[in-house]
Amino acid sequence: MIAIRPGPPLSGAVTVDGSKNAALPLLATAAALRRPVQLSNVPANDDVQAMLMLLQHAGHGAARQVGEPHTVLVQPTDGMHIAPEFDATAARIRASYYLVPALLAVHGRAVLPWPGGCRIGERGMEQHFKVYEAFGDRTLVNDHGYSVEAGEGRTGSVSVMLPFRSRGASIAAILRAVVAGRPLRLGQPNLSPEVISVVRALQAVGWETRADDRVLSVAPPASPPQEPVDWVVPGDKVEAGTLACAIATTRGNGHIEGVRSKDVAPMVAALRWLGVPVDAQQNALIVRAEGTRPTHQPLRAIASLSPGGLDADFEPALMALTLGMPGTHLFADAINPGRHSNLIPQLARLGANIHETSPTQCRLTGPQQLTGAGVEATDIRTGSALLIAGLTAGGVTTLGGLEQLRRGHADLPTKLLSLGADICEVTP
């Protein structure tokens, strides 16, 4: 359990971890590529640790290097063992579905439990299955999970049109093209930094790629280069946005390093709209909120899958921030329809008055005075938003459910502590 109390404005410098949401598909890409890959800036959160365990269970070498805990070497499986049966570890994280292409490459079959992750509403896999069917694979589902069987070897390019910009289905399509060695044209792709990280990783090993907001195409190299493969996980944009909101909430000044400014551009735009000065450098954010006055402009934080849109994972931190900002602010997240039902009741325990206009939309008028209370991290982003709210809530806020928070952040409370937050871990 974490206890947090109001303190002085946050200040100082902090470096974000590597991105969980980018590391997980990059690890799966390394497995699908079937050649040794060294991946650096790998975060140590629990979801990444679970993915490393799953790769090992599937026969891959996957371990952090001695003396370099943020560097992972992924070695291809020898393919000599029986196709693995996955246990509760695969059901605990959503990203287990990224392993399907690598399993098809080695065993011709993948059998997995339904993916887990944060309980933030129905996020089905129908688009994944349509991707595999486009490659000639067969899918079967039951109450416990699903299986994918590789179709007979085919050649030629594959075209897939996604009905919406699904990040998971976009990555699944790219990785399936990798193991098939076939060109892919993907219509209406997701072009988030996490997908682009996979595209750039393939470019580094000779794949031809092209992407715009209509079509993403990848094509295998005529002769793959033989040099060692060395990829870098980008900095965690969501952790950077969370820390920026925390600094802004306390009217502090801080330097957040290790994040590409273009990855957090929608968050920066939202902060500036609210009157929080943010200097977006190439690999850092500088927040200067001390002595500034809010704009009183109402914020419209609408989660979007469109290129350049606001990532849904930014929304909870912004909601916590705007509780202290004047104006009537609108929030909407139709991508994760269960997130508001997690977050809003927990903020209400602190005294927040948030009006739900629908299951996926809400409004709040600030500033509001919050009071410390016991709250629960029911998912990763709810946990980080509650930490932000606790920075200004009168009295003591205690946050339980740390296992959820640590799935996405190796140690976010310690980063806040380094900026001067009055925060500590306590034994219940």
N, C-alpha and C positions, 0 to 999 in steps of 0.2 A: 504494500500500500504506500502511496505517495502522499505526503502532507505539504501543502503550499499555502503561503500567506502573502498578503501585499507587502511590498518592499520598495526600495528605491527604483527609479527608472533603470531598465536594463541597459547595459553598455558594455563595450568591448568587442572582441573579434572571436568568431567561431567558424569552424570548417564543417560543412555537411558531410555525411557519409555518402558512399555510392548509392545509386538509386536501386531500391528493391525491385521496382517495376521494370527497370531496364536489365538488371542482373539476371533475373529469372529467365526471360526469353533468350538472353545471350548464352547462358549455360546450356539451354536446350539446343540452341543453334550450334554450339560446339559439339554436342553429342550427335546432331544430325549430320554434321560435316564429316565425321569419322576420320579425323586427323587430330594430332595433339594441338591444343590451344591453351595459351596462357592468358588468363583474364585478371587484370589488376583493378584496384579500387572496388573490390567486392565487399559489400557490407556484411556485418556479422549478425544481422537480425535473424529471428527464428525461422521465418519463411525461407530465407536463403539456405540456412542450415538444413532444413527439411529437403530442399531440392537437391543439395549435395548428397544427402542420404539416399534419395531416390535414384540418382545417377549411379551411385555405388551399387545399389541393389540390382540395377539393370546391367551391371557388369563393367561399367566405365570406371576408369581411375578418375577420382575427383577429390582433391584434397588441397587444403591450404598449405603453402610452402612454409617450412620452418624458418623463423626469423622474419617472415613477411606475411603476417596474418591476413592481409587484404589482397593477397595474390593467390589465385587458384589455378592449378594445372589440371586440365581435363584430357584424359587419355581415352582413345577409342576402345570399345569392348572387343574381345577376340571372337565373340560370336559363338563360342564353343559350349556355352551353358544353355539350359532350357529357358524359354521365355519366362520372365519373372511374373509372379503373382504379387500384386502390391497390397499393402496393408493400410492401416489407419493413417499412416504418414501421408499417403497420396490423397486421402480424403480430407486431410486437414488444410491443405493449401489449394487455392484455385489454379495456380500455375502448373499443377500436375498434368493438365491437358496439353501442355507444350511438348511433352515427351512422346506423344503419339507418333510423329514422323520418324524419330530415331528408332523407336521400337519396330515400326514397319520395315525400316531399312535392314535391320539385323534379323528379325524373327518372322517378318511377314504378317504379324498380328500384334495388336495392342489390346490388353484387357485392363481397364482401370475403374475404380469406384468413381461415383459422381464427385466432382471437385468441391472443395470446401471454401475456405476463406471467410471474409467478413459476411455476416448475415445482414445484408442490406437490400434484400428483395430478390425477386426471380431474375436470374441471369443465365438463361438457357444456352445450350450448345448447338442449337439447330443449325446455325450458320457454319459451325465447324464441320458438321456432318455433310452439309451441302458441298463444302470445299473438298472433302475426301471423296464424295461421290463423283465430283467433276474429274478426279484423277482415276476413276474406275474402281475405287475401294468400296467395300460393303460394310455397313454399320448395323449393329444390333444394340438395342437398349433393353434394360429391365429395371426393376425397382432399386437394385443395388449399384448399378453402374452401366457401362457401355463397352462395346468391343468394336474394333475396326480391323478388317482383314484386307490386306493389300490385293488389289486386282492384278490381273495378268499384265506383264510388262508392256507398256505402250510407249510410243514416241510422239514427237510433235508438241506443239505449244498447247497450253491449257488456258482457257478464258473463264473467269469467274466474275459475276457481278454481285456484289453484296447489296442487300436491301437497305442497310444502314452501315455506318462507319465503325464496325466492330473492331476493336484493337485485337482481341483474342483471335478472331477469325482471320484477320489480316496476317497476323504472325503465323497462324496455322497454315495458311495458304503458301506463304513464303517458304516455310520449313519443309512442307510437302514437296514443293518444287525442287528444293535442294536435294532431298534424298532420291527423287525421281530423276534428277539431272535433266529436267525439262524446262523450257521457257514458260513463264507465267505472265498473263495480263489480268490484273485485278482491278475491276471497276469499283468506283466509290470506296477507295481504301481509307483506312485510318492512317493519318500522317502525324501521329503524336511523336514526341521525341523518342519514346520507347521503340516504336516501329522503325523510325529512321535509324536508330542505333543498330538494329539488326541489318538493315539495308547497307549501312556503311561497313559493318563487319564483313558482309559478303563482298562488297567492293574491294576490301583489303585482300581478299583471296581470289580476285580475278573475275567475279561475277559482274556482268553488265547490268546496270540498273538505271531506271528513269522513273521519276515520280512527279505528278502534279495532282491537283485536287480532283481530277477525274479518273486517272488511270495510274497504277503503279505496275511497272514491268521489271522482271528480272530474267536473266538468261545466263546459263552456265558458261564458264570459260572453255575455250577449245582445249587448252592444256593448263590445268591448275598449277599455280606457282608452288614451288617446293620449299620456299623460305619458311622459317618458323612463324607461326601465327601468334600475334600478340594484340589483344584487344583491351580497351579500357572502358570500364563502366562509367557513364556520366554521373555527375553529382546529383543528389536527390532533390529534384525541384520542389517536391511537396514538403520535405523537411525545411528547405530554404524558405518557402512561403509561410510555413508555420512559425519559424523563428522571426521572420519579418513582422508578422502579425503580433507576435508576443512583444517585440520591441516597441511597435507602434502603440499597443495597448497601454504600456506603461509610460508612454511619451519619452522614450529613451533614444539613444543613438547606438548603432551597432554596425559592424562590418561582417557580412556573411560571405564566406569564401567557398570556392569549390563548386559553384553552380554556373552553368552557362546562362547568361542573361536572356537569351532568346527563348530558353525553355520556360522561364517564369514571366514572360512578357505580359500575359493576361493578368497575372497577380499584381505585377508592378502597375499596370494601368488602373486596376481597381484601387490600389492604395493611393495613387496620385489623385484619383477622382475624389477620394475622401479627404484629401488635404495632407497626406503623409508624404513628405519629400523622400524620394528614393532615387539614388544614382545607380543605374544599371551599367556596370562595367562588363567587360568581356567574360570574366569568370568570377564575378563577385557582385553582391548587392550592398549598397551603403544606405542605411536607413537613418534619417536625421529628423526624428519626431519631436525632439525637445523644444519646447517653446512655440510650437506651431499651433495654428488654429484650424479646426475642422472646417470644411467647406460648407457644411449643412446640406450638401447635395445628396439626394437619395441614391443609394447603390442598387443596381439591378444585377445580381449575381446569378446568371442563368448557365447552368452546366451544359456543355456542348461537346459533341464529337467532331465538329467541323474544324478544319485547319485554322489555327489561331484562336480557337474558342477557349472558354474557361474550363479547364480540367475539373471534373466533378470533385476530385480530391482537394481542391483549393476551397471549396464552398464552406465546409465546417469551420475552418479557421477564420474566414471572413465573417461568418455569422457571429462567432465569439467576439471578434474585434468590434463589429458595428453595434453591439450591445452598449458600448461606451461612446458611440458617435451620434451626434444629433442628426435627425432626419428619419424618414420612414423608408425602410430598406426591404427589398424584395429578394427572395431566394427561391430557386427552382432547381430540382434535380430529378428529371424523369429517367435518367440513365440508371440510377440506383434507387428504385422506388421505395426501399425500406429504410433508407438512411435517416430521413427526418424523424421517423418513428423511433429510432434509436437515440438521436441527438437531442431533440426538443424536450422530451421528458426529463433528461438529465440536467439540461440547462435550467428547466423549471424548478428543479430542486434548489438551485442557487438563487431563485427568485426571479428568473427571467420571464418576461411576459411576451410570448411569441404566438401570433395568431396563424393557425393553419387554415389556409383557404382551400387546400386539397391535400391528398396524401403526399404530393410531391412539391407543393408550393407553400410558402409561408411569408408573413410580413412581421416586422418588428419596428418599433419606434424607440430611438435612443435619444439621450443617454439613459440607461437604467442603472440602478444601484443593486449590485448583487451581494449576497451574504453567503459566507462559507457554509458548506454542508458536505455530507457524504455522497459521493457520486461514483458511477461505474463506467469504465471504458468497455462498452458493449461491442465496439469495433475499433479499428486502428485510428480512423480519423475522428471519431467521437472522443477517444481518449486524448488526442492532441489538442482538440478544441477545448476540452474541459481544463487542460493545463493552462491554456491562454486565459480562460475565464477566471480561473483561480488566482491569477496574478493581481487582480483588482477587487476580488470579492472580499468584503469585510470579514475578518475572523480567519478561521482555518478551513480550507477545503481539503478533504481527503479523497483520493482517487484510488479505487480498487480496479480489478480486472487488468492488472499490468501485463498478464500473458497476452492480451490482445494488443496492447501498445507495443510490446517487444516483438511482435510478429513483423512490424513494419519499421521499427526504429530500434537500433541496438541499445541506445541509451539517451533518449531525448531529454529526460530530466537532468542529466549531467551537463548537457549543453546549456540548458537554461541556468543551471547553477553557475557555470563558468561566466555567464553574463550578469550575474549578481542576483538571481532570483532567490527568494527565501524558500527553499524547497529541500526536502529530505525524505528518505525512505524510512518507514516505521513498521514495526511488527504489530499486527492487530492483536 
